[in-house]
């Protein structure tokens, strides 16, 4: 295995059993891949502390379009942050609810502010920001890779 360094890890039997059950349910094929992802996630966490870090990601929201002016407010916020919003996808979930997905990029602080503005609008039922640093490939809030 070129480019890989082997290390040893000691764990208590019960902790190892819980770890194996957890990674199995997530579809990992090996402990090594699961541990690599844990290390990547830990490194990504530090990127989330630097408000100046350039990030790319998505904001996913579900809202009730019957709430007065919610659509207009969401559109205005997106225009106010046009430097951060690359594109949007709109999905009609049922008669009352819509899902909107924004593909965003920019400084971490700006993306957090944008997500906060969106989720604070009356009528937005759920909202979540998920990001990745384009320079390192570290992911945050994303599932296991198989």
Buried (B, 14 or more C-beta within 10 A) or exposed (E): EEEEEEEEEEEEEEEEEEBBEEBEEEEBEEBEBBBBBEEBBEEBEEBBEEEEBBBBBBBBBBBEBEBEEBBEBBEEBBEEBEEBBEEBEEEEEEEEBBBBBBBBBBBBEBBBBBBEBBBEBEBBBEBEBBBBBEEEEBBBBBEEEE
